[in-house]
Amino acid sequence: MTSWKNWIGAGATVVLLTVSSCASWTPAQKEYTAGGAAAGAVVGGGLGCGIAAGVSGSAKSYEIGCPTGVVVGALLGAVNGYLLAPKPAPPPPPPPPPPPPPPPPPPPVRQKLVLRGVHFDFNKSKIRPGDAAVLDEAATTLKANPNVTINVNGYCDAIGGQEYNLKLSDRRADAVVNYLVKAGIPPSQLIPHGYGKTNFVATNDTSEGRAQNRRVELVPND
């Protein structure tokens, strides 16, 4: 009797060593497997010894039947214990990927400034009373757009010499700049140019055409 009990202990020890070496098992799986192996070894050893006694009852039968029953019982008990152990909880699902960043906003559409120019009497560079309202309107627009610089371009008709008309166009551009500065526009926002008798917008063969050519244009500096 003592011999087969030793076999039970030996079989259970082997199973316990196997269980303890399985690092991936949970504590519950190890506990259930070890308990099942121990119980299986006891039951298997008893059955093995009982079969040995029923077969012949000789010492040789006990030497074979008892340890065989222990080993087989321990293995079956370990398997059943492992299968009965509570299953480990599945790992939580990975967090969802972060949403993609929003697309960058479209660049602001630059508003094109449209400024009306003024005209001058023949051989004059003085702002006419009727054109003051046009320049007042331009001043209001420029105050609303302080980051925009303006080319103040002066022109003449085709009558007179080249050098004289160039100086006359300078005086006309300066007259418009002075008016706008007095209206509150910073001088740094205005760039005067005198182009003389160039860049005609109408014929110089008629008085009406020449009147259109005697002008100052306000052009945003892109």
C-alpha positions in Angstrom: 0.0 0.0 0.0 2.8 2.3 0.9 4.5 1.7 -2.5 1.6 2.8 -4.7 1.0 5.9 -2.5 4.6 6.8 -3.2 3.8 6.4 -6.9 0.8 8.7 -6.5 3.1 11.3 -4.9 5.6 10.9 -7.6 3.1 11.3 -10.4 1.5 14.3 -8.8 5.0 15.9 -8.4 5.8 15.4 -12.1 2.5 17.1 -13.0 3.1 19.9 -10.5 6.5 20.6 -12.0 5.1 20.7 -15.5 2.3 23.1 -14.4 4.8 25.4 -12.6 6.9 25.6 -15.8 4.1 26.9 -18.0 4.6 30.6 -17.5 1.7 31.5 -19.9 -0.9 29.8 -17.7 -3.0 31.8 -15.3 -2.9 31.1 -11.6 -6.4 29.5 -11.8 -5.3 27.2 -14.6 -2.2 26.1 -12.6 -4.3 25.5 -9.5 -7.0 23.5 -11.3 -4.5 21.5 -13.2 -2.5 20.6 -10.1 -5.6 19.7 -8.1 -6.9 17.6 -11.0 -3.6 15.8 -11.3 -3.5 15.0 -7.6 -7.0 13.8 -7.5 -6.5 11.8 -10.7 -3.4 10.2 -9.3 -5.3 9.0 -6.3 -8.2 7.7 -8.3 -6.0 6.3 -11.0 -3.6 4.6 -8.5 -6.6 3.1 -6.7 -8.0 1.8 -9.9 -4.7 0.4 -11.0 -4.1 -1.4 -7.8 -7.6 -2.7 -7.8 -7.2 -4.1 -11.3 -3.9 -5.6 -10.3 -5.5 -7.3 -7.3 -8.3 -8.6 -9.5 -6.0 -10.0 -12.2 -3.7 -12.1 -10.1 -2.9 -10.3 -6.8 0.7 -10.9 -7.2 3.4 -8.4 -6.3 4.4 -8.1 -10.0 0.8 -7.1 -10.9 0.9 -4.4 -8.2 4.3 -3.1 -9.5 2.8 -2.6 -12.9 -0.8 -1.7 -12.2 -0.4 0.8 -9.4 2.2 3.2 -11.0 0.4 2.9 -14.4 -2.8 3.9 -12.8 -1.1 6.8 -10.9 0.5 8.2 -14.1 -2.5 7.8 -16.3 -4.9 9.1 -13.6 -2.6 12.1 -12.9 -2.4 13.0 -16.6 -6.2 12.6 -17.1 -6.9 14.6 -14.0 -4.5 17.3 -15.0 -6.2 17.6 -18.4 -9.7 17.7 -16.8 -8.5 20.2 -14.3 -7.1 22.5 -17.0 -10.3 22.3 -19.0 -12.4 23.1 -16.0 -10.3 26.1 -15.0 -11.9 29.5 -15.6 -10.9 30.9 -18.9 -8.8 34.0 -18.8 -10.5 37.2 -19.8 -9.7 38.3 -23.3 -7.5 41.3 -23.6 -9.3 44.6 -24.1 -9.5 45.6 -27.8 -6.9 48.2 -28.9 -8.1 51.8 -28.7 -9.4 53.1 -32.0 -6.9 55.1 -34.0 -7.1 58.8 -33.6 -9.1 60.7 -36.1 -7.1 62.3 -38.9 -6.4 65.9 -38.4 -8.8 68.3 -40.1 -7.7 69.7 -43.5 -6.1 73.1 -43.3 -8.4 76.0 -44.0 -8.2 77.4 -47.5 -6.0 80.5 -47.9 -8.0 83.7 -47.6 -9.0 85.1 -50.9 -7.4 88.4 -51.4 -9.9 91.1 -52.2 -9.0 93.1 -55.3 -9.2 96.8 -54.6 -10.8 98.9 -57.2 -10.0 102.6 -56.8 -11.3 105.3 -59.0 -8.8 107.9 -60.3 -9.2 111.6 -60.9 -8.7 113.9 -63.9 -7.1 117.4 -64.3 -7.6 120.5 -66.3 -5.1 121.3 -69.1 -1.7 122.1 -67.8 -2.9 121.9 -64.2 -2.0 119.8 -61.1 -4.7 121.1 -58.7 -7.4 118.7 -57.4 -10.7 119.8 -58.9 -13.7 120.2 -56.4 -15.7 117.6 -58.3 -12.9 115.0 -57.8 -12.7 115.5 -54.0 -15.5 113.0 -53.4 -13.6 110.4 -55.5 -10.5 110.8 -53.4 -12.6 110.7 -50.1 -14.0 107.4 -51.2 -10.5 106.1 -51.9 -9.3 107.3 -48.5 -12.1 105.3 -46.8 -11.2 102.2 -48.8 -7.5 102.5 -47.9 -8.2 103.0 -44.2 -10.0 99.7 -44.3 -7.0 98.1 -45.9 -4.0 99.5 -44.1 -1.6 96.7 -45.3 -2.1 97.5 -49.0 0.3 100.0 -50.7 -1.0 102.0 -53.6 0.8 103.2 -56.7 -0.3 106.8 -57.4 0.4 107.1 -61.1 0.2 110.5 -62.9 -0.2 110.9 -66.7 -0.5 113.7 -69.2 -2.0 114.2 -72.7 0.3 114.4 -75.8 0.5 118.2 -75.9 3.8 119.7 -74.8 7.3 118.5 -74.4 8.4 115.2 -72.9 10.4 116.7 -70.0 7.7 119.2 -69.1 4.9 116.6 -69.1 7.0 114.3 -67.0 7.4 117.0 -64.3 3.7 117.9 -64.7 2.7 114.2 -64.1 4.9 114.1 -61.0 3.0 117.2 -59.6 -0.3 115.6 -60.3 0.7 112.4 -58.5 2.0 114.4 -55.6 -1.2 116.4 -55.4 -3.2 113.2 -55.0 -0.8 111.9 -52.4 -1.0 115.1 -50.4 -4.8 115.0 -50.4 -4.9 111.4 -49.2 -2.4 112.1 -46.5 -4.5 115.0 -45.2 -7.4 112.6 -45.2 -5.5 110.3 -42.8 -3.7 107.9 -45.1 -0.1 107.2 -44.0 2.5 108.4 -46.6 4.1 104.9 -46.5 1.0 103.5 -48.0 1.2 105.7 -51.1 3.9 105.5 -53.8 3.8 108.4 -56.4 5.0 108.0 -59.9 5.0 110.4 -62.8 4.9 108.9 -66.3 4.4 112.0 -68.5 2.7 111.6 -71.8 2.5 107.8 -71.9 0.0 105.0 -71.5 -2.8 106.9 -73.1 -6.4 105.6 -72.5 -8.0 107.6 -75.2 -7.1 109.4 -78.4 -5.2 112.7 -78.3 -7.0 113.9 -81.4 -10.0 115.3 -79.6 -10.4 117.5 -76.5 -12.5 114.7 -74.8 -9.8 112.1 -75.4 -7.0 114.4 -74.1 -9.1 115.2 -71.0 -9.2 111.4 -70.2 -5.5 111.2 -70.6 -4.8 113.9 -68.0 -5.3 111.7 -65.0 -4.0 110.0 -61.9 -4.6 106.3 -61.4 -4.7 104.5 -58.0 -3.3 101.0 -58.5 -2.8 98.5 -55.6 0.9 97.4 -55.4 0.6 93.6 -55.8 
